[in-house]
Amino acid sequence: MRIYAVADIHGRKNRVSSILDTVSNLKPDVLVFAGDVNSLFSTSNTMSYFSNTHLPILVVRGNTDSKNIANPVPVSSNISFLHFSEIVINGFSFTGVSGTIPVPFSSRIQFREKQTTEKLEPLVRKDTILIAHPPPFGTLDKVIGKFHAGCKSLREIVSRRQPQLLICGHIHEMPGSAFLGKTLVVNCSIGMKGKGALIELNTDRPPIVEMV
């Protein structure tokens, strides 16, 4: 299973073109959007550019994404929006949660952390691929290299449930991968200069991550 994961597109057409080119070149099995697909103030829907992409697309909303992100035009059956829900692709189980922790700037959607933990945790198992917009607190979440801005409730869930993989974004300065216990955390933000992450999953060995 080859997953191409991106986050923090913010509706920019050059980033959309870069993602489409990368999909064409890498030919992943799944395309994951870990939030902030649209611009905060844009009325257009970035997902409409991907409706003709013939591969499964999994999406969670970030703090700049309105509910309209779930209504791409034309509607495409290959796009799934994950929020306290689960989908299985090629034998791999994906679950997701939309939103982000409270932030000191404009946000369309925020976690209520206690309620989120209660709803999300039962969906997370050791074989789960978890998709969220923010990283867990303390892992790939430093803002301007000085302070942690990740989600504490997400860290608690990961620490207790130890899913095999957590795909996130939100912190533009920290794309990359790191382990939190046995969980591989991948911040796939393209908010600075990146193009996301290519993740190769196998049932008989740990995931392999390449930042592209």
CYANA upper distance limits for C-alpha pairs under 8 A (distance plus 0.5 A):
  1 MET  CA     28 PRO  CA      8.31
  1 MET  CA     29 ASP  CA      6.59
  1 MET  CA     30 VAL  CA      8.35
  1 MET  CA     90 ASN  CA      7.97
  1 MET  CA    200 GLU  CA      6.26
  1 MET  CA    201 LEU  CA      5.60
  1 MET  CA    202 ASN  CA      7.17
  2 ARG  CA     28 PRO  CA      5.48
  2 ARG  CA     29 ASP  CA      5.70
  2 ARG  CA     30 VAL  CA      7.10
  2 ARG  CA    198 LEU  CA      7.34
  2 ARG  CA    199 ILE  CA      6.21
  2 ARG  CA    200 GLU  CA      5.09
  2 ARG  CA    201 LEU  CA      6.87
  3 ILE  CA     28 PRO  CA      6.15
  3 ILE  CA     29 ASP  CA      6.52
  3 ILE  CA     30 VAL  CA      5.42
  3 ILE  CA     31 LEU  CA      6.46
  3 ILE  CA     32 VAL  CA      7.56
  3 ILE  CA    198 LEU  CA      6.20
  3 ILE  CA    199 ILE  CA      5.48
  3 ILE  CA    200 GLU  CA      6.82
  3 ILE  CA    201 LEU  CA      8.32
  4 TYR  CA     23 VAL  CA      8.06
  4 TYR  CA     28 PRO  CA      6.41
  4 TYR  CA     29 ASP  CA      8.38
  4 TYR  CA     30 VAL  CA      6.79
  4 TYR  CA     31 LEU  CA      5.46
  4 TYR  CA     32 VAL  CA      6.68
  4 TYR  CA    196 GLY  CA      7.71
  4 TYR  CA    197 ALA  CA      6.32
  4 TYR  CA    198 LEU  CA      5.11
  4 TYR  CA    199 ILE  CA      6.86
  5 ALA  CA     31 LEU  CA      6.41
  5 ALA  CA     32 VAL  CA      5.06
  5 ALA  CA     33 PHE  CA      6.55
  5 ALA  CA     34 ALA  CA      7.74
  5 ALA  CA    167 ILE  CA      7.93
  5 ALA  CA    188 CYS  CA      6.40
  5 ALA  CA    196 GLY  CA      6.18
  5 ALA  CA    197 ALA  CA      5.74
  5 ALA  CA    198 LEU  CA      6.89
  5 ALA  CA    199 ILE  CA      8.10
  6 VAL  CA     31 LEU  CA      8.47
  6 VAL  CA     32 VAL  CA      6.72
  6 VAL  CA     33 PHE  CA      5.66
  6 VAL  CA     34 ALA  CA      6.67
  6 VAL  CA    169 GLY  CA      8.12
  6 VAL  CA    188 CYS  CA      5.49
  6 VAL  CA    189 SER  CA      6.33
  6 VAL  CA    190 ILE  CA      6.98
  6 VAL  CA    195 LYS  CA      7.57
  6 VAL  CA    196 GLY  CA      5.09
  6 VAL  CA    197 ALA  CA      7.12
  7 ALA  CA     33 PHE  CA      5.97
  7 ALA  CA     34 ALA  CA      5.26
  7 ALA  CA     35 GLY  CA      5.93
  7 ALA  CA     36 ASP  CA      6.76
  7 ALA  CA     37 VAL  CA      7.24
  7 ALA  CA    133 HIS  CA      8.24
  7 ALA  CA    168 CYS  CA      7.76
  7 ALA  CA    169 GLY  CA      5.78
  7 ALA  CA    170 HIS  CA      7.63
  7 ALA  CA    188 CYS  CA      6.25
  7 ALA  CA    189 SER  CA      5.04
  7 ALA  CA    190 ILE  CA      6.54
  7 ALA  CA    191 GLY  CA      8.02
  7 ALA  CA    196 GLY  CA      7.67
  8 ASP  CA     34 ALA  CA      8.13
  8 ASP  CA     35 GLY  CA      6.77
  8 ASP  CA     36 ASP  CA      5.11
  8 ASP  CA     37 VAL  CA      6.33
  8 ASP  CA    169 GLY  CA      7.25
  8 ASP  CA    170 HIS  CA      6.95
  8 ASP  CA    172 HIS  CA      8.08
  8 ASP  CA    189 SER  CA      6.06
  8 ASP  CA    190 ILE  CA      6.44
  8 ASP  CA    191 GLY  CA      5.87
  9 ILE  CA     15 ARG  CA      6.57
  9 ILE  CA     16 VAL  CA      7.70
  9 ILE  CA     36 ASP  CA      6.68
  9 ILE  CA     37 VAL  CA      5.44
  9 ILE  CA     38 ASN  CA      7.20
  9 ILE  CA     39 SER  CA      8.42
  9 ILE  CA    190 ILE  CA      7.17
  9 ILE  CA    191 GLY  CA      7.14
 10 HIS  CA     36 ASP  CA      6.10
 10 HIS  CA     37 VAL  CA      5.62
 10 HIS  CA     38 ASN  CA      5.00
 10 HIS  CA     39 SER  CA      4.75
 10 HIS  CA     40 LEU  CA      7.88
 10 HIS  CA     64 THR  CA      7.99
 11 GLY  CA     15 ARG  CA      8.33
 11 GLY  CA     16 VAL  CA      8.08
 11 GLY  CA     37 VAL  CA      6.49
 11 GLY  CA     38 ASN  CA      4.82
 11 GLY  CA     39 SER  CA      5.34
 11 GLY  CA     42 SER  CA      8.06
 11 GLY  CA     45 ASN  CA      8.15
 11 GLY  CA     46 THR  CA      6.09
 12 ARG  CA     16 VAL  CA      6.96
 12 ARG  CA     39 SER  CA      8.20
 13 LYS  CA     17 SER  CA      6.66
 14 ASN  CA     18 SER  CA      6.67
 15 ARG  CA     19 ILE  CA      6.66
 15 ARG  CA    195 LYS  CA      8.39
 16 VAL  CA     20 LEU  CA      6.75
 16 VAL  CA     46 THR  CA      8.30
 16 VAL  CA     49 TYR  CA      8.07
 17 SER  CA     21 ASP  CA      6.62
 18 SER  CA     22 THR  CA      6.62
 18 SER  CA    195 LYS  CA      7.57
 19 ILE  CA     23 VAL  CA      6.63
 19 ILE  CA    195 LYS  CA      7.40
 20 LEU  CA     24 SER  CA      6.78
 20 LEU  CA     50 PHE  CA      8.41
 21 ASP  CA     25 ASN  CA      6.73
 22 THR  CA     26 LEU  CA      6.33
 22 THR  CA     27 LYS  CA      8.36
 22 THR  CA    195 LYS  CA      8.47
 23 VAL  CA     27 LYS  CA      5.81
 23 VAL  CA     28 PRO  CA      6.94
 29 ASP  CA     55 LEU  CA      7.01
 29 ASP  CA     56 PRO  CA      7.71
 30 VAL  CA     55 LEU  CA      6.65
 30 VAL  CA     56 PRO  CA      5.67
 30 VAL  CA     57 ILE  CA      6.46
 30 VAL  CA     58 LEU  CA      8.09
 31 LEU  CA     55 LEU  CA      7.75
 31 LEU  CA     56 PRO  CA      6.85
 31 LEU  CA     57 ILE  CA      5.26
 31 LEU  CA     58 LEU  CA      6.86
 32 VAL  CA     57 ILE  CA      6.28
 32 VAL  CA     58 LEU  CA      5.35
 32 VAL  CA     59 VAL  CA      6.48
 33 PHE  CA     37 VAL  CA      7.62
 33 PHE  CA     57 ILE  CA      8.11
 33 PHE  CA     58 LEU  CA      6.70
 33 PHE  CA     59 VAL  CA      5.24
 33 PHE  CA     60 VAL  CA      6.96
 34 ALA  CA     59 VAL  CA      6.68
 34 ALA  CA     60 VAL  CA      5.99
 34 ALA  CA     61 ARG  CA      7.62
 34 ALA  CA     62 GLY  CA      7.77
 34 ALA  CA    131 ILE  CA      6.79
 34 ALA  CA    132 ALA  CA      6.42
 34 ALA  CA    133 HIS  CA      5.63
 34 ALA  CA    167 ILE  CA      7.31
 34 ALA  CA    168 CYS  CA      5.94
 34 ALA  CA    169 GLY  CA      6.53
 34 ALA  CA    188 CYS  CA      8.23
 35 GLY  CA     59 VAL  CA      7.41
 35 GLY  CA     60 VAL  CA      5.71
 35 GLY  CA     61 ARG  CA      5.01
 35 GLY  CA     62 GLY  CA      4.43
 35 GLY  CA     63 ASN  CA      7.96
 35 GLY  CA     65 ASP  CA      7.80
 35 GLY  CA     98 SER  CA      7.98
 35 GLY  CA     99 GLY  CA      8.28
 35 GLY  CA    132 ALA  CA      7.90
 35 GLY  CA    133 HIS  CA      5.59
 35 GLY  CA    168 CYS  CA      8.41
 35 GLY  CA    169 GLY  CA      7.60
 35 GLY  CA    170 HIS  CA      8.01
 36 ASP  CA     61 ARG  CA      6.84
 36 ASP  CA     62 GLY  CA      4.90
 36 ASP  CA     63 ASN  CA      6.70
 36 ASP  CA     64 THR  CA      5.71
 36 ASP  CA     65 ASP  CA      6.17
 36 ASP  CA    133 HIS  CA      8.22
 36 ASP  CA    170 HIS  CA      8.02
 37 VAL  CA     46 THR  CA      7.00
 37 VAL  CA     47 MET  CA      7.97
 37 VAL  CA     61 ARG  CA      7.96
 37 VAL  CA     62 GLY  CA      7.83
 37 VAL  CA     64 THR  CA      8.01
 37 VAL  CA     65 ASP  CA      6.99
 38 ASN  CA     42 SER  CA      7.51
 38 ASN  CA     44 SER  CA      8.32
 38 ASN  CA     45 ASN  CA      6.95
 38 ASN  CA     46 THR  CA      6.25
 38 ASN  CA     64 THR  CA      6.79
 38 ASN  CA     65 ASP  CA      6.02
 38 ASN  CA     69 ILE  CA      8.12
 39 SER  CA     64 THR  CA      6.46
 39 SER  CA     65 ASP  CA      7.62
 40 LEU  CA     64 THR  CA      4.94
 40 LEU  CA     65 ASP  CA      7.06
 40 LEU  CA    106 SER  CA      8.43
 40 LEU  CA    107 SER  CA      8.26
 40 LEU  CA    108 ARG  CA      8.23
 45 ASN  CA     68 ASN  CA      7.84
 45 ASN  CA     69 ILE  CA      6.58
 45 ASN  CA     72 PRO  CA      6.95
 46 THR  CA     50 PHE  CA      8.30
 46 THR  CA     69 ILE  CA      8.23
 46 THR  CA     72 PRO  CA      8.44
 47 MET  CA     51 SER  CA      7.18
 47 MET  CA     69 ILE  CA      7.24
 47 MET  CA     72 PRO  CA      6.14
 48 SER  CA     72 PRO  CA      5.24
 48 SER  CA     73 VAL  CA      5.73
 48 SER  CA     74 PRO  CA      7.07
 48 SER  CA     75 VAL  CA      8.39
 51 SER  CA     72 PRO  CA      7.65
 51 SER  CA     73 VAL  CA      7.98
 51 SER  CA     74 PRO  CA      7.11
 51 SER  CA     75 VAL  CA      7.29
 51 SER  CA     76 SER  CA      5.65
 51 SER  CA     78 ASN  CA      8.00
 51 SER  CA     79 ILE  CA      7.76
 52 ASN  CA     76 SER  CA      7.74
 53 THR  CA     78 ASN  CA      8.48
 54 HIS  CA     78 ASN  CA      7.68
 55 LEU  CA     78 ASN  CA      6.96
 56 PRO  CA     78 ASN  CA      5.46
 56 PRO  CA     79 ILE  CA      6.71
 56 PRO  CA     80 SER  CA      8.22
 57 ILE  CA     78 ASN  CA      6.49
 57 ILE  CA     79 ILE  CA      5.18
 57 ILE  CA     80 SER  CA      6.63
 58 LEU  CA     79 ILE  CA      6.53
 58 LEU  CA     80 SER  CA      5.49
 58 LEU  CA     81 PHE  CA      6.41
 58 LEU  CA     82 LEU  CA      7.33
 59 VAL  CA     79 ILE  CA      7.95
 59 VAL  CA     80 SER  CA      6.71
 59 VAL  CA     81 PHE  CA      5.27
 59 VAL  CA     82 LEU  CA      6.52
 60 VAL  CA     81 PHE  CA      6.37
 60 VAL  CA     82 LEU  CA      6.05
 60 VAL  CA     83 HIS  CA      7.22
 60 VAL  CA     96 GLY  CA      7.00
 60 VAL  CA     97 VAL  CA      6.80
 60 VAL  CA     98 SER  CA      5.34
 60 VAL  CA     99 GLY  CA      8.10
 60 VAL  CA    131 ILE  CA      7.60
 60 VAL  CA    132 ALA  CA      7.11
 60 VAL  CA    133 HIS  CA      7.50
 61 ARG  CA     65 ASP  CA      6.02
 61 ARG  CA     66 SER  CA      8.14
 61 ARG  CA     69 ILE  CA      8.27
 61 ARG  CA     97 VAL  CA      8.39
 61 ARG  CA     98 SER  CA      5.11
 61 ARG  CA     99 GLY  CA      6.13
 61 ARG  CA    109 ILE  CA      8.45
 61 ARG  CA    133 HIS  CA      7.60
 62 GLY  CA     98 SER  CA      6.70
 62 GLY  CA     99 GLY  CA      5.33
 62 GLY  CA    100 THR  CA      6.70
 62 GLY  CA    108 ARG  CA      8.42
 62 GLY  CA    109 ILE  CA      7.43
 62 GLY  CA    133 HIS  CA      6.01
 62 GLY  CA    170 HIS  CA      8.22
 63 ASN  CA     99 GLY  CA      6.22
 63 ASN  CA    100 THR  CA      6.38
 63 ASN  CA    106 SER  CA      8.28
 63 ASN  CA    107 SER  CA      5.16
 63 ASN  CA    108 ARG  CA      5.62
 63 ASN  CA    109 ILE  CA      5.58
 63 ASN  CA    110 GLN  CA      7.16
 64 THR  CA    106 SER  CA      8.29
 64 THR  CA    107 SER  CA      6.27
 64 THR  CA    108 ARG  CA      6.08
 64 THR  CA    109 ILE  CA      8.02
 65 ASP  CA     69 ILE  CA      6.99
 65 ASP  CA    108 ARG  CA      6.78
 65 ASP  CA    109 ILE  CA      8.02
 66 SER  CA    108 ARG  CA      6.62
 66 SER  CA    109 ILE  CA      8.22
 67 LYS  CA     71 ASN  CA      8.44
 68 ASN  CA     72 PRO  CA      8.14
 70 ALA  CA     81 PHE  CA      7.27
 71 ASN  CA     75 VAL  CA      7.06
 72 PRO  CA     76 SER  CA      7.80
 82 LEU  CA     86 GLU  CA      7.44
 82 LEU  CA     95 THR  CA      6.87
 82 LEU  CA     96 GLY  CA      5.37
 82 LEU  CA     97 VAL  CA      6.80
 82 LEU  CA     98 SER  CA      7.72
 83 HIS  CA     95 THR  CA      7.98
 83 HIS  CA     96 GLY  CA      5.66
 83 HIS  CA     97 VAL  CA      4.84
 83 HIS  CA     98 SER  CA      5.97
 84 PHE  CA     95 THR  CA      7.36
 84 PHE  CA     96 GLY  CA      6.41
 84 PHE  CA     97 VAL  CA      6.06
 84 PHE  CA    119 LYS  CA      7.25
 84 PHE  CA    120 LEU  CA      6.36
 84 PHE  CA    123 LEU  CA      7.97
 85 SER  CA     95 THR  CA      6.15
 85 SER  CA     96 GLY  CA      6.91
 85 SER  CA     97 VAL  CA      8.42
 85 SER  CA    123 LEU  CA      8.20
 86 GLU  CA     93 SER  CA      7.38
 86 GLU  CA     94 PHE  CA      6.09
 86 GLU  CA     95 THR  CA      4.92
 86 GLU  CA     96 GLY  CA      7.68
 86 GLU  CA    123 LEU  CA      8.00
 87 ILE  CA     93 SER  CA      6.38
 87 ILE  CA     94 PHE  CA      5.80
 87 ILE  CA     95 THR  CA      7.00
 88 VAL  CA     92 PHE  CA      5.89
 88 VAL  CA     93 SER  CA      4.91
 88 VAL  CA     94 PHE  CA      6.56
 89 ILE  CA     93 SER  CA      7.06
 89 ILE  CA     94 PHE  CA      8.22
 92 PHE  CA    127 ASP  CA      8.09
 92 PHE  CA    128 THR  CA      7.94
 92 PHE  CA    129 ILE  CA      8.06
 93 SER  CA    127 ASP  CA      7.44
 93 SER  CA    128 THR  CA      5.80
 93 SER  CA    129 ILE  CA      6.57
 94 PHE  CA    128 THR  CA      6.33
 94 PHE  CA    129 ILE  CA      5.20
 94 PHE  CA    130 LEU  CA      6.45
 94 PHE  CA    131 ILE  CA      7.91
 95 THR  CA    123 LEU  CA      7.53
 95 THR  CA    124 VAL  CA      7.90
 95 THR  CA    128 THR  CA      7.46
 95 THR  CA    129 ILE  CA      6.84
 95 THR  CA    130 LEU  CA      5.63
 95 THR  CA    131 ILE  CA      6.76
 96 GLY  CA    130 LEU  CA      6.04
 96 GLY  CA    131 ILE  CA      5.02
 96 GLY  CA    132 ALA  CA      6.31
 97 VAL  CA    120 LEU  CA      7.78
 97 VAL  CA    131 ILE  CA      7.08
 97 VAL  CA    132 ALA  CA      5.85
 97 VAL  CA    133 HIS  CA      8.27
 98 SER  CA    109 ILE  CA      8.37
 98 SER  CA    132 ALA  CA      6.79
 98 SER  CA    133 HIS  CA      7.23
 99 GLY  CA    109 ILE  CA      5.55
 99 GLY  CA    110 GLN  CA      5.46
 99 GLY  CA    111 PHE  CA      6.25
 99 GLY  CA    132 ALA  CA      8.08
 99 GLY  CA    133 HIS  CA      6.87
 99 GLY  CA    134 PRO  CA      8.48
100 THR  CA    109 ILE  CA      7.11
100 THR  CA    110 GLN  CA      5.20
100 THR  CA    111 PHE  CA      5.81
100 THR  CA    133 HIS  CA      6.61
100 THR  CA    134 PRO  CA      6.24
100 THR  CA    151 CYS  CA      8.24
101 ILE  CA    110 GLN  CA      5.80
101 ILE  CA    111 PHE  CA      5.48
101 ILE  CA    112 ARG  CA      8.07
101 ILE  CA    113 GLU  CA      7.93
101 ILE  CA    134 PRO  CA      7.83
101 ILE  CA    150 GLY  CA      8.20
101 ILE  CA    151 CYS  CA      6.56
102 PRO  CA    110 GLN  CA      6.08
102 PRO  CA    111 PHE  CA      7.29
103 VAL  CA    107 SER  CA      7.75
111 PHE  CA    116 THR  CA      7.05
112 ARG  CA    116 THR  CA      6.48
113 GLU  CA    117 THR  CA      6.61
113 GLU  CA    153 SER  CA      6.41
114 LYS  CA    118 GLU  CA      6.91
114 LYS  CA    153 SER  CA      7.83
115 GLN  CA    119 LYS  CA      6.83
116 THR  CA    120 LEU  CA      6.35
116 THR  CA    153 SER  CA      8.41
117 THR  CA    121 GLU  CA      6.15
117 THR  CA    153 SER  CA      6.73
117 THR  CA    154 LEU  CA      7.87
117 THR  CA    157 ILE  CA      7.43
118 GLU  CA    122 PRO  CA      8.04
119 LYS  CA    123 LEU  CA      8.29
120 LEU  CA    124 VAL  CA      7.38
121 GLU  CA    157 ILE  CA      6.47
121 GLU  CA    161 ARG  CA      8.02
124 VAL  CA    128 THR  CA      6.31
124 VAL  CA    130 LEU  CA      7.77
124 VAL  CA    161 ARG  CA      6.85
124 VAL  CA    163 PRO  CA      6.93
125 ARG  CA    161 ARG  CA      6.45
125 ARG  CA    162 GLN  CA      7.56
125 ARG  CA    163 PRO  CA      6.02
126 LYS  CA    161 ARG  CA      6.96
126 LYS  CA    162 GLN  CA      6.05
126 LYS  CA    163 PRO  CA      4.70
126 LYS  CA    164 GLN  CA      6.18
127 ASP  CA    163 PRO  CA      6.28
127 ASP  CA    164 GLN  CA      6.02
128 THR  CA    163 PRO  CA      5.60
128 THR  CA    164 GLN  CA      6.50
128 THR  CA    165 LEU  CA      7.36
129 ILE  CA    163 PRO  CA      6.98
129 ILE  CA    164 GLN  CA      6.75
129 ILE  CA    165 LEU  CA      5.39
129 ILE  CA    166 LEU  CA      6.46
129 ILE  CA    167 ILE  CA      8.02
130 LEU  CA    163 PRO  CA      7.55
130 LEU  CA    165 LEU  CA      6.67
130 LEU  CA    166 LEU  CA      5.21
130 LEU  CA    167 ILE  CA      6.73
131 ILE  CA    166 LEU  CA      6.30
131 ILE  CA    167 ILE  CA      5.33
131 ILE  CA    168 CYS  CA      6.58
132 ALA  CA    166 LEU  CA      7.93
132 ALA  CA    167 ILE  CA      6.85
132 ALA  CA    168 CYS  CA      5.59
132 ALA  CA    169 GLY  CA      8.17
133 HIS  CA    167 ILE  CA      8.44
133 HIS  CA    168 CYS  CA      5.38
133 HIS  CA    169 GLY  CA      5.79
133 HIS  CA    170 HIS  CA      6.32
134 PRO  CA    150 GLY  CA      6.45
134 PRO  CA    151 CYS  CA      6.83
134 PRO  CA    168 CYS  CA      6.15
134 PRO  CA    169 GLY  CA      6.14
134 PRO  CA    170 HIS  CA      5.67
134 PRO  CA    171 ILE  CA      7.73
135 PRO  CA    139 THR  CA      7.08
135 PRO  CA    140 LEU  CA      7.04
135 PRO  CA    141 ASP  CA      6.51
135 PRO  CA    150 GLY  CA      5.61
135 PRO  CA    151 CYS  CA      6.75
135 PRO  CA    154 LEU  CA      8.08
135 PRO  CA    168 CYS  CA      5.96
135 PRO  CA    169 GLY  CA      6.89
135 PRO  CA    170 HIS  CA      7.70
135 PRO  CA    171 ILE  CA      8.10
135 PRO  CA    185 VAL  CA      8.30
135 PRO  CA    187 ASN  CA      7.48
136 PRO  CA    140 LEU  CA      8.32
136 PRO  CA    141 ASP  CA      7.77
136 PRO  CA    150 GLY  CA      5.41
136 PRO  CA    151 CYS  CA      5.25
136 PRO  CA    152 LYS  CA      6.62
136 PRO  CA    153 SER  CA      8.13
136 PRO  CA    154 LEU  CA      5.67
136 PRO  CA    155 ARG  CA      4.99
136 PRO  CA    158 VAL  CA      8.46
137 PHE  CA    141 ASP  CA      7.04
137 PHE  CA    148 HIS  CA      6.98
137 PHE  CA    149 ALA  CA      6.94
137 PHE  CA    150 GLY  CA      4.31
137 PHE  CA    151 CYS  CA      5.22
137 PHE  CA    152 LYS  CA      5.48
137 PHE  CA    154 LEU  CA      7.90
137 PHE  CA    155 ARG  CA      6.25
138 GLY  CA    142 LYS  CA      8.07
138 GLY  CA    148 HIS  CA      6.36
138 GLY  CA    149 ALA  CA      8.26
138 GLY  CA    150 GLY  CA      6.95
139 THR  CA    150 GLY  CA      7.89
139 THR  CA    178 ALA  CA      7.65
139 THR  CA    180 LEU  CA      7.66
139 THR  CA    185 VAL  CA      8.18
140 LEU  CA    171 ILE  CA      8.09
140 LEU  CA    174 MET  CA      5.83
140 LEU  CA    175 PRO  CA      7.66
140 LEU  CA    176 GLY  CA      7.83
140 LEU  CA    177 SER  CA      8.00
140 LEU  CA    178 ALA  CA      7.82
140 LEU  CA    187 ASN  CA      7.19
141 ASP  CA    147 PHE  CA      8.49
141 ASP  CA    148 HIS  CA      5.84
141 ASP  CA    149 ALA  CA      5.95
141 ASP  CA    150 GLY  CA      5.70
141 ASP  CA    171 ILE  CA      6.29
141 ASP  CA    174 MET  CA      6.87
142 LYS  CA    146 LYS  CA      6.57
142 LYS  CA    147 PHE  CA      5.67
142 LYS  CA    148 HIS  CA      4.96
142 LYS  CA    149 ALA  CA      6.61
142 LYS  CA    150 GLY  CA      8.34
142 LYS  CA    171 ILE  CA      7.72
142 LYS  CA    173 GLU  CA      7.90
142 LYS  CA    174 MET  CA      7.34
143 VAL  CA    147 PHE  CA      6.10
143 VAL  CA    148 HIS  CA      6.82
143 VAL  CA    149 ALA  CA      7.03
143 VAL  CA    171 ILE  CA      7.23
143 VAL  CA    173 GLU  CA      7.16
144 ILE  CA    173 GLU  CA      7.38
145 GLY  CA    173 GLU  CA      8.35
149 ALA  CA    171 ILE  CA      8.36
151 CYS  CA    155 ARG  CA      6.93
152 LYS  CA    156 GLU  CA      6.82
153 SER  CA    157 ILE  CA      6.83
154 LEU  CA    158 VAL  CA      6.68
155 ARG  CA    159 SER  CA      6.46
156 GLU  CA    160 ARG  CA      6.65
157 ILE  CA    161 ARG  CA      6.33
157 ILE  CA    162 GLN  CA      8.20
158 VAL  CA    162 GLN  CA      5.47
158 VAL  CA    163 PRO  CA      6.95
158 VAL  CA    180 LEU  CA      8.14
158 VAL  CA    183 THR  CA      7.64
159 SER  CA    180 LEU  CA      7.79
159 SER  CA    181 GLY  CA      7.24
162 GLN  CA    181 GLY  CA      7.62
162 GLN  CA    182 LYS  CA      6.50
162 GLN  CA    183 THR  CA      5.95
163 PRO  CA    182 LYS  CA      8.15
163 PRO  CA    183 THR  CA      6.10
164 GLN  CA    182 LYS  CA      7.41
164 GLN  CA    183 THR  CA      5.43
164 GLN  CA    184 LEU  CA      6.74
165 LEU  CA    183 THR  CA      5.93
165 LEU  CA    184 LEU  CA      5.33
165 LEU  CA    185 VAL  CA      6.47
165 LEU  CA    186 VAL  CA      8.14
166 LEU  CA    183 THR  CA      7.44
166 LEU  CA    184 LEU  CA      6.71
166 LEU  CA    185 VAL  CA      5.25
166 LEU  CA    186 VAL  CA      6.70
167 ILE  CA    185 VAL  CA      6.59
167 ILE  CA    186 VAL  CA      5.47
167 ILE  CA    187 ASN  CA      6.67
167 ILE  CA    188 CYS  CA      7.53
168 CYS  CA    185 VAL  CA      8.00
168 CYS  CA    186 VAL  CA      6.64
168 CYS  CA    187 ASN  CA      5.36
168 CYS  CA    188 CYS  CA      6.71
168 CYS  CA    189 SER  CA      8.09
169 GLY  CA    175 PRO  CA      7.98
169 GLY  CA    186 VAL  CA      8.45
169 GLY  CA    187 ASN  CA      5.27
169 GLY  CA    188 CYS  CA      5.87
169 GLY  CA    189 SER  CA      5.17
170 HIS  CA    187 ASN  CA      8.49
170 HIS  CA    189 SER  CA      7.06
171 ILE  CA    175 PRO  CA      8.11
171 ILE  CA    187 ASN  CA      8.31
171 ILE  CA    189 SER  CA      7.50
172 HIS  CA    189 SER  CA      6.10
172 HIS  CA    190 ILE  CA      7.41
172 HIS  CA    191 GLY  CA      5.42
172 HIS  CA    192 MET  CA      6.46
173 GLU  CA    191 GLY  CA      8.26
173 GLU  CA    192 MET  CA      7.34
174 MET  CA    187 ASN  CA      7.27
174 MET  CA    189 SER  CA      8.14
175 PRO  CA    186 VAL  CA      7.92
175 PRO  CA    187 ASN  CA      5.25
175 PRO  CA    188 CYS  CA      5.97
175 PRO  CA    189 SER  CA      6.00
175 PRO  CA    190 ILE  CA      8.02
175 PRO  CA    194 GLY  CA      8.29
175 PRO  CA    196 GLY  CA      8.31
176 GLY  CA    186 VAL  CA      6.31
176 GLY  CA    187 ASN  CA      5.84
176 GLY  CA    188 CYS  CA      7.17
176 GLY  CA    197 ALA  CA      8.34
176 GLY  CA    211 MET  CA      7.16
177 SER  CA    184 LEU  CA      7.37
177 SER  CA    185 VAL  CA      5.99
177 SER  CA    186 VAL  CA      4.88
177 SER  CA    187 ASN  CA      6.73
177 SER  CA    209 VAL  CA      7.79
178 ALA  CA    184 LEU  CA      6.37
178 ALA  CA    185 VAL  CA      5.85
178 ALA  CA    186 VAL  CA      7.24
179 PHE  CA    183 THR  CA      5.99
179 PHE  CA    184 LEU  CA      5.02
179 PHE  CA    185 VAL  CA      6.26
180 LEU  CA    184 LEU  CA      6.89
180 LEU  CA    185 VAL  CA      7.26
184 LEU  CA    207 PRO  CA      8.24
186 VAL  CA    197 ALA  CA      8.18
186 VAL  CA    209 VAL  CA      8.50
188 CYS  CA    195 LYS  CA      8.47
188 CYS  CA    196 GLY  CA      5.09
188 CYS  CA    197 ALA  CA      5.86
188 CYS  CA    211 MET  CA      8.32
189 SER  CA    194 GLY  CA      7.63
189 SER  CA    195 LYS  CA      8.25
189 SER  CA    196 GLY  CA      6.40
190 ILE  CA    194 GLY  CA      4.99
190 ILE  CA    195 LYS  CA      5.70
190 ILE  CA    196 GLY  CA      5.95
194 GLY  CA    211 MET  CA      8.17
194 GLY  CA    212 VAL  CA      7.09
195 LYS  CA    211 MET  CA      7.97
195 LYS  CA    212 VAL  CA      5.80
196 GLY  CA    211 MET  CA      6.53
196 GLY  CA    212 VAL  CA      6.21
197 ALA  CA    209 VAL  CA      7.21
197 ALA  CA    210 GLU  CA      6.21
197 ALA  CA    211 MET  CA      4.88
197 ALA  CA    212 VAL  CA      6.07
198 LEU  CA    209 VAL  CA      6.29
198 LEU  CA    210 GLU  CA      5.65
198 LEU  CA    211 MET  CA      6.74
198 LEU  CA    212 VAL  CA      7.29
199 ILE  CA    207 PRO  CA      7.15
199 ILE  CA    208 ILE  CA      6.16
199 ILE  CA    209 VAL  CA      5.08
199 ILE  CA    210 GLU  CA      6.97
200 GLU  CA    207 PRO  CA      6.10
200 GLU  CA    208 ILE  CA      5.59
200 GLU  CA    209 VAL  CA      6.99
201 LEU  CA    205 ARG  CA      8.40
201 LEU  CA    206 PRO  CA      7.67
201 LEU  CA    207 PRO  CA      5.33
201 LEU  CA    208 ILE  CA      7.28
202 ASN  CA    206 PRO  CA      7.43
202 ASN  CA    207 PRO  CA      7.11
